[in-house]
Amino acid sequence: MNIRNQLQRNQLAIISLLVALTALGYNTWRNELSEHNRTVRAAGFEMLAHIAELQRITFLAHYDRDTAGGNPRKGWTEVLIMQDLAELMPNQVQMGVAELASAWESNWQNLGQNDGSIEPIEAATDKLRIAIQKTLRELD
């Protein structure tokens, strides 16, 4: 029996095998994508919560001059957490966190003393929030 005859006799089995392998490949790819999306989504929501907390700390420090609630160490903690979470996010969010960290580093010590210190922090915070929201909307 030659190969051609064997292929014809086992055509259904070969097609079934190809369909099974294709389905397995697609399923694996889709599971990986879904897991990636879950990770990005969880990190994004967590980052939004930490942005809100950083804003609360910033407002307490700047407008209320509350040294306990607006303690810059608490702000640094929020920035560091966001830097860690940004590792799970796309580049645009990572760049936004870097800008926020830079704005915080340059301006936290003048909060409550000069209005120019809160503006860069607020601008970087708003830009980061928009980048995170955009990333979350773009997930499959």
URPEKA-V805139 format. One record per residue. N is the residue number from 1. RES is the residue in one letter. PHI is phi in whole degrees, -180 to 180 (none if undefined). OMEGA is omega in whole degrees, 0 to 359 (NA if undefined). D_FIRST is the distance of its C-alpha to the first C-alpha in whole Angstrom. Layout:
n:N res:RES phi:PHI omega:OMEGA d_first:D_FIRST
n:N res:RES phi:PHI omega:OMEGA d_first:D_FIRST
This chain:
n:1 res:M phi:none omega:181 d_first:0
n:2 res:N phi:-91 omega:185 d_first:4
n:3 res:I phi:-65 omega:181 d_first:7
n:4 res:R phi:-60 omega:179 d_first:8
n:5 res:N phi:-64 omega:179 d_first:6
n:6 res:Q phi:-64 omega:178 d_first:7
n:7 res:L phi:-63 omega:180 d_first:10
n:8 res:Q phi:-65 omega:181 d_first:11
n:9 res:R phi:-68 omega:184 d_first:11
n:10 res:N phi:-110 omega:183 d_first:13
n:11 res:Q phi:-57 omega:181 d_first:15
n:12 res:L phi:-63 omega:179 d_first:18
n:13 res:A phi:-66 omega:180 d_first:18
n:14 res:I phi:-66 omega:179 d_first:18
n:15 res:I phi:-63 omega:178 d_first:21
n:16 res:S phi:-61 omega:179 d_first:22
n:17 res:L phi:-65 omega:179 d_first:22
n:18 res:L phi:-63 omega:178 d_first:23
n:19 res:V phi:-64 omega:180 d_first:26
n:20 res:A phi:-64 omega:179 d_first:27
n:21 res:L phi:-66 omega:178 d_first:27
n:22 res:T phi:-64 omega:179 d_first:29
n:23 res:A phi:-63 omega:178 d_first:32
n:24 res:L phi:-63 omega:178 d_first:32
n:25 res:G phi:-62 omega:179 d_first:33
n:26 res:Y phi:-64 omega:181 d_first:36
n:27 res:N phi:-61 omega:179 d_first:37
n:28 res:T phi:-63 omega:179 d_first:38
n:29 res:W phi:-60 omega:182 d_first:39
n:30 res:R phi:-66 omega:178 d_first:41
n:31 res:N phi:-63 omega:178 d_first:43
n:32 res:E phi:-63 omega:179 d_first:44
n:33 res:L phi:-64 omega:179 d_first:45
n:34 res:S phi:-63 omega:179 d_first:47
n:35 res:E phi:-65 omega:177 d_first:48
n:36 res:H phi:-60 omega:180 d_first:50
n:37 res:N phi:-63 omega:177 d_first:52
n:38 res:R phi:-63 omega:180 d_first:53
n:39 res:T phi:-64 omega:180 d_first:54
n:40 res:V phi:-64 omega:181 d_first:56
n:41 res:R phi:-63 omega:180 d_first:57
n:42 res:A phi:-63 omega:179 d_first:59
n:43 res:A phi:-64 omega:180 d_first:60
n:44 res:G phi:-63 omega:179 d_first:62
n:45 res:F phi:-65 omega:178 d_first:63
n:46 res:E phi:-65 omega:179 d_first:65
n:47 res:M phi:-65 omega:178 d_first:66
n:48 res:L phi:-61 omega:178 d_first:68
n:49 res:A phi:-65 omega:180 d_first:70
n:50 res:H phi:-73 omega:174 d_first:71
n:51 res:I phi:-63 omega:179 d_first:72
n:52 res:A phi:-61 omega:179 d_first:74
n:53 res:E phi:-67 omega:177 d_first:75
n:54 res:L phi:-64 omega:177 d_first:76
n:55 res:Q phi:-65 omega:178 d_first:78
n:56 res:R phi:-60 omega:179 d_first:80
n:57 res:I phi:-62 omega:180 d_first:81
n:58 res:T phi:-61 omega:180 d_first:82
n:59 res:F phi:-65 omega:178 d_first:84
n:60 res:L phi:-63 omega:180 d_first:86
n:61 res:A phi:-69 omega:187 d_first:86
n:62 res:H phi:-84 omega:187 d_first:87
n:63 res:Y phi:-84 omega:183 d_first:89
n:64 res:D phi:-95 omega:183 d_first:90
n:65 res:R phi:52 omega:180 d_first:91
n:66 res:D phi:-88 omega:184 d_first:90
n:67 res:T phi:-73 omega:179 d_first:89
n:68 res:A phi:-82 omega:181 d_first:87
n:69 res:G phi:-72 omega:181 d_first:85
n:70 res:G phi:-102 omega:181 d_first:85
n:71 res:N phi:-64 omega:182 d_first:84
n:72 res:P phi:-62 omega:177 d_first:82
n:73 res:R phi:-64 omega:176 d_first:80
n:74 res:K phi:-66 omega:177 d_first:79
n:75 res:G phi:-64 omega:178 d_first:78
n:76 res:W phi:-61 omega:179 d_first:76
n:77 res:T phi:-60 omega:179 d_first:74
n:78 res:E phi:-64 omega:179 d_first:73
n:79 res:V phi:-63 omega:181 d_first:72
n:80 res:L phi:-65 omega:177 d_first:70
n:81 res:I phi:-63 omega:180 d_first:68
n:82 res:M phi:-65 omega:176 d_first:67
n:83 res:Q phi:-63 omega:178 d_first:66
n:84 res:D phi:-66 omega:180 d_first:64
n:85 res:L phi:-67 omega:181 d_first:62
n:86 res:A phi:-63 omega:178 d_first:62
n:87 res:E phi:-62 omega:180 d_first:59
n:88 res:L phi:-93 omega:187 d_first:57
n:89 res:M phi:-110 omega:178 d_first:58
n:90 res:P phi:-65 omega:184 d_first:57
n:91 res:N phi:-57 omega:182 d_first:59
n:92 res:Q phi:-62 omega:178 d_first:62
n:93 res:V phi:-74 omega:178 d_first:63
n:94 res:Q phi:-60 omega:178 d_first:63
n:95 res:M phi:-67 omega:178 d_first:65
n:96 res:G phi:-63 omega:178 d_first:67
n:97 res:V phi:-67 omega:178 d_first:68
n:98 res:A phi:-63 omega:177 d_first:69
n:99 res:E phi:-65 omega:179 d_first:71
n:100 res:L phi:-65 omega:179 d_first:73
n:101 res:A phi:-61 omega:179 d_first:73
n:102 res:S phi:-66 omega:179 d_first:75
n:103 res:A phi:-64 omega:179 d_first:77
n:104 res:W phi:-64 omega:181 d_first:78
n:105 res:E phi:-60 omega:183 d_first:78
n:106 res:S phi:-81 omega:191 d_first:81
n:107 res:N phi:-127 omega:186 d_first:83
n:108 res:W phi:-60 omega:185 d_first:83
n:109 res:Q phi:-71 omega:180 d_first:86
n:110 res:N phi:-103 omega:178 d_first:88
n:111 res:L phi:-61 omega:181 d_first:87
n:112 res:G phi:87 omega:182 d_first:90
n:113 res:Q phi:-110 omega:182 d_first:92
n:114 res:N phi:-152 omega:184 d_first:91
n:115 res:D phi:-65 omega:179 d_first:89
n:116 res:G phi:-68 omega:181 d_first:87
n:117 res:S phi:-81 omega:182 d_first:85
n:118 res:I phi:-84 omega:185 d_first:83
n:119 res:E phi:-61 omega:179 d_first:82
n:120 res:P phi:-65 omega:178 d_first:79
n:121 res:I phi:-67 omega:179 d_first:78
n:122 res:E phi:-64 omega:180 d_first:78
n:123 res:A phi:-63 omega:180 d_first:76
n:124 res:A phi:-67 omega:178 d_first:74
n:125 res:T phi:-64 omega:179 d_first:73
n:126 res:D phi:-63 omega:180 d_first:73
n:127 res:K phi:-63 omega:179 d_first:70
n:128 res:L phi:-66 omega:179 d_first:68
n:129 res:R phi:-58 omega:180 d_first:68
n:130 res:I phi:-64 omega:179 d_first:67
n:131 res:A phi:-63 omega:179 d_first:64
n:132 res:I phi:-67 omega:180 d_first:63
n:133 res:Q phi:-61 omega:178 d_first:64
n:134 res:K phi:-63 omega:179 d_first:62
n:135 res:T phi:-61 omega:181 d_first:59
n:136 res:L phi:-65 omega:178 d_first:59
n:137 res:R phi:-67 omega:184 d_first:59
n:138 res:E phi:-83 omega:180 d_first:56
n:139 res:L phi:-67 omega:178 d_first:53
n:140 res:D phi:-77 omega:NA d_first:50
